[in-house]
Amino acid sequence: MELARTSERDMMNIAVDEEKTGFHAGNHPLFSRMPSSVSFNKLRKRLLRQVRQALDDFGMLKGAKRWLVGVSGGKDSYSLLALLMDLQWRGLLPVEIIACNLDQGQPNFPKHILPDYLSSIGVKHRIEYRDTYSIVKEKVPTGATYCSLCSRLRRGNLYRIAREEDCDALVLGHHREDILETFFMNLFHGGRLASMPAKLLNDEGDLMVLRPLAYAAEDDLARFAAAMAFPIIPCDLCGSQDGLERNAMKAMLADIERRMPGRKDTMLRALGHANPSHLLDPKLFDFQSLSPEPRE
């Protein structure tokens, strides 16, 4: 897994792809107002390369025909949709895409923004209303974090919608930092080595969960979203809470990266190079039968 910055060769590869397919991202309505600067062009191509690498590394396109792409209205999901549509426009993603927003009944949620935006760029979409906000507020004690229950309720509804739309995968906008933060949350608070996999089969065994932004840096996605001027919708539920465990992990990782630049990519590579015999889990490695060969 190589996560270096976009090289000259990478940029040439995407240019060759454009020439072969005859398509250019600027022709898609999503990119009609994209900046023309060299820096943005490099950023877009870097993100495209990382998405393509994730698709290839984890076999995300195997048997893929129809994807439900979760769009919350945040920077990550907007960027995910744009990059997938970019690849589809180039002829490099032979998958039908349906964008889906789950309106969870949060107060003051601007219901018109996502359908208006998705319609304006010609993306097939479904807007689903389910008042999970009231359930979370009722079930979670005052002062506790909402994220876990909110996430479970949202995921259950997205699975249902994916089935109703005859999709074979639910595609989510989790990025490099989400994966690293989840790893450290499990390490510090759960006592286990686990994170967000880039590709997961759901418990029922009928849907894949895909994270094509697994190699993408959150800062890059933030710059991409700002440059593309996506109509961002803030989360008024979990976004208003302070002291979340994830925020602590985010701050810790930011401090590590500040002190030792490049450590985030190194940690992400480590998640792809596990050595069970050098850990302590007897379920992963047969320590009981490990013994030296008899000496002559």
C-alpha positions in Angstrom: 0.0 0.0 0.0 1.8 3.1 -1.2 0.3 6.4 0.1 2.8 8.9 -1.3 1.7 12.2 -2.8 0.6 12.3 -6.4 3.7 11.8 -8.6 4.2 12.9 -12.1 3.6 9.4 -13.3 0.3 9.2 -11.4 -0.9 12.4 -13.1 0.2 11.0 -16.5 -1.7 7.8 -15.8 -5.0 9.7 -15.2 -4.3 11.9 -18.3 -3.9 8.7 -20.3 -7.2 7.3 -18.8 -8.9 10.5 -20.0 -7.4 10.2 -23.4 -8.5 6.5 -23.7 -12.0 7.1 -22.5 -12.6 10.4 -24.2 -14.1 11.8 -21.0 -13.0 14.6 -18.8 -14.2 15.4 -15.3 -14.8 19.0 -16.2 -17.6 17.9 -18.5 -19.8 16.6 -15.7 -22.2 19.1 -14.0 -20.6 18.3 -10.7 -17.4 19.9 -11.9 -18.8 22.8 -13.9 -17.5 25.4 -11.4 -14.4 23.6 -10.2 -11.3 25.8 -9.8 -8.8 25.9 -12.7 -5.7 26.2 -10.5 -2.8 23.8 -10.7 -3.1 23.0 -6.9 -6.7 22.0 -7.2 -6.0 19.8 -10.3 -3.2 18.0 -8.3 -5.5 17.6 -5.3 -8.3 16.1 -7.4 -6.0 13.7 -9.2 -4.4 12.6 -5.9 -7.8 11.8 -4.5 -8.9 10.0 -7.7 -5.7 7.9 -7.5 -6.3 7.0 -3.9 -9.9 6.0 -4.6 -8.9 3.9 -7.5 -6.2 2.3 -5.4 -8.7 1.4 -2.7 -11.1 0.0 -5.2 -8.4 -2.2 -6.6 -6.6 -3.2 -3.3 -9.8 -4.4 -1.7 -11.6 -5.8 -4.8 -14.5 -3.4 -4.4 -15.7 -3.8 -8.0 -15.9 -7.6 -7.9 -19.5 -8.4 -8.8 -20.5 -4.7 -8.4 -23.5 -3.5 -10.3 -25.5 -1.0 -8.3 -24.3 1.1 -5.3 -26.2 3.1 -2.7 -23.9 6.0 -1.8 -24.7 7.6 1.6 -24.7 11.4 1.4 -25.1 13.1 4.7 -24.5 16.6 3.5 -21.0 16.8 5.1 -17.7 17.3 3.3 -16.7 13.7 3.2 -19.8 12.2 1.6 -20.1 15.1 -0.9 -16.4 14.4 -1.9 -17.0 10.7 -2.1 -20.0 11.2 -4.5 -18.1 13.6 -6.6 -15.0 11.4 -7.0 -17.2 8.3 -7.8 -19.1 10.3 -10.4 -15.8 11.6 -11.8 -14.6 8.0 -12.3 -17.9 6.9 -13.7 -17.9 9.8 -16.1 -14.4 8.7 -17.3 -15.7 5.2 -17.9 -13.6 3.8 -15.1 -16.4 2.9 -12.7 -18.9 0.6 -14.4 -21.4 0.8 -11.5 -24.8 2.4 -11.3 -24.9 4.9 -8.5 -27.8 6.0 -6.3 -27.2 8.8 -3.8 -29.2 8.5 -0.6 -29.7 10.9 2.2 -31.4 9.8 5.4 -33.3 12.7 7.0 -33.1 11.7 10.7 -35.5 14.4 11.9 -32.9 16.7 13.4 -34.2 20.2 14.3 -33.8 22.9 11.6 -32.5 20.3 9.1 -32.7 22.1 5.7 -34.7 19.5 3.8 -34.4 21.2 0.4 -30.6 21.5 0.1 -29.7 17.9 -0.8 -32.5 17.1 -3.2 -32.1 20.5 -4.9 -28.3 20.0 -5.3 -28.5 16.3 -6.4 -31.2 17.2 -9.0 -29.1 20.1 -10.3 -26.1 17.8 -11.0 -28.3 15.1 -12.5 -27.5 12.4 -9.9 -30.2 9.8 -9.2 -31.1 10.0 -5.6 -33.5 9.0 -2.8 -34.3 11.1 0.2 -35.7 9.0 3.1 -37.3 10.5 6.3 -36.9 8.5 9.6 -37.1 10.3 12.9 -34.2 8.6 14.6 -33.3 11.9 16.3 -36.2 11.5 18.8 -35.3 7.9 19.5 -31.6 8.9 20.3 -32.7 11.8 22.5 -35.1 9.6 24.4 -32.7 6.6 24.8 -29.4 8.3 25.5 -28.9 9.7 29.0 -28.1 13.4 29.4 -24.4 14.0 28.9 -23.7 10.7 27.2 -22.6 10.6 23.5 -25.2 10.1 20.8 -22.9 8.7 18.1 -23.1 5.0 18.7 -26.9 4.7 18.8 -27.4 7.3 16.0 -24.9 5.4 13.8 -26.6 2.0 14.4 -30.1 3.4 13.6 -28.8 5.2 10.5 -26.9 2.1 9.3 -30.0 -0.2 9.7 -32.1 2.2 7.6 -29.5 2.5 4.9 -29.3 -1.3 4.7 -33.0 -1.5 4.3 -33.0 1.2 1.5 -30.1 -0.6 -0.3 -32.2 -3.7 -0.4 -35.2 -1.9 -1.6 -33.2 -0.3 -4.4 -31.7 -3.7 -5.3 -28.1 -2.5 -4.5 -25.3 -4.9 -3.8 -23.3 -2.4 -1.7 -23.7 0.5 0.7 -20.8 3.0 0.1 -19.7 5.3 2.9 -17.4 8.3 3.1 -15.1 7.3 5.9 -11.5 8.4 5.3 -8.0 7.8 6.7 -8.5 9.7 9.9 -11.8 7.9 10.6 -10.0 4.6 10.3 -7.1 5.6 12.5 -9.3 7.2 15.2 -11.5 4.0 15.3 -8.4 1.9 15.7 -7.1 4.0 18.7 -10.6 4.1 20.3 -10.7 0.3 20.2 -7.2 0.1 21.5 -7.6 2.6 24.4 -11.2 2.0 25.3 -12.2 -1.5 23.9 -9.0 -3.4 24.6 -8.8 -4.8 21.1 -7.0 -4.3 17.8 -9.8 -3.4 15.3 -10.7 -0.6 13.0 -13.0 0.2 10.1 -12.4 -2.2 7.2 -12.4 -0.8 3.7 -14.6 -3.7 2.6 -17.1 -5.5 4.9 -19.8 -8.1 4.4 -22.8 -7.2 6.6 -24.1 -9.6 9.3 -26.9 -10.8 7.1 -24.4 -11.6 4.3 -26.4 -9.9 1.5 -24.7 -6.4 1.3 -21.2 -5.2 1.1 -20.1 -2.0 3.0 -17.4 -0.1 1.0 -15.2 2.7 2.0 -13.4 4.0 -1.1 -11.9 7.0 0.7 -9.9 4.7 3.0 -6.6 6.1 1.8 -7.7 9.7 1.5 -6.6 12.3 4.1 -9.3 14.4 5.9 -7.5 17.6 5.2 -7.4 16.9 1.5 -11.1 16.2 1.5 -11.8 19.4 3.4 -9.8 21.4 0.8 -11.6 19.6 -2.0 -15.0 20.2 -0.6 -14.3 23.9 0.0 -12.9 24.4 -3.5 -16.0 22.6 -5.0 -18.3 24.8 -2.8 -20.5 21.9 -1.8 -23.6 23.1 0.2 -22.5 21.7 3.5 -25.1 20.7 6.1 -23.8 20.7 9.7 -24.8 17.9 12.1 -26.8 19.4 15.0 -26.9 16.2 16.9 -23.4 14.8 17.5 -21.7 17.9 16.1 -22.8 20.0 19.1 -21.3 17.7 21.7 -18.0 18.3 23.3 -15.5 15.8 24.7 -16.3 12.9 22.5 -13.8 10.1 22.5 -13.3 10.5 18.8 -12.4 14.1 19.2 -9.7 13.2 21.7 -8.3 10.6 19.2 -8.4 13.2 16.4 -6.5 15.7 18.6 -3.9 13.0 19.5 -3.3 12.0 15.9 -3.1 15.7 14.8 -0.4 16.3 17.5 1.6 13.2 16.4 1.4 14.3 12.8 2.5 17.8 13.8 5.5 16.5 15.7 6.4 13.7 13.2 5.0 14.5 9.7 4.0 11.4 7.8 3.1 9.3 10.8 -0.6 9.0 9.8 0.3 7.3 6.5 2.8 5.0 8.4 0.1 4.0 10.9 -2.4 3.3 8.0 0.2 1.1 6.3 0.7 -0.7 9.6 -3.0 -1.7 9.6 -2.3 -3.4 6.3 0.7 -5.3 7.5 -0.4 -7.3 10.6 2.0 -10.0 11.9 -0.2 -12.4 14.1 2.9 -14.3 15.5 4.2 -11.0 17.0 0.9 -10.2 18.8 -0.8 -11.9 21.7 -3.9 -13.4 20.3 -3.9 -17.3 20.4 -7.0 -17.3 18.2 -4.9 -15.8 15.4 -1.7 -17.7 15.9 -1.2 -21.2 17.3 1.3 -20.4 20.1 0.5 -23.7 21.8 2.1 -25.9 19.1 5.0 -23.5 18.6 8.3 -25.2 19.7 11.9 -25.4 18.6 13.2 -28.2 16.4 15.1 -30.9 18.3 18.9 -30.4 18.2 21.0 -33.0 16.5 
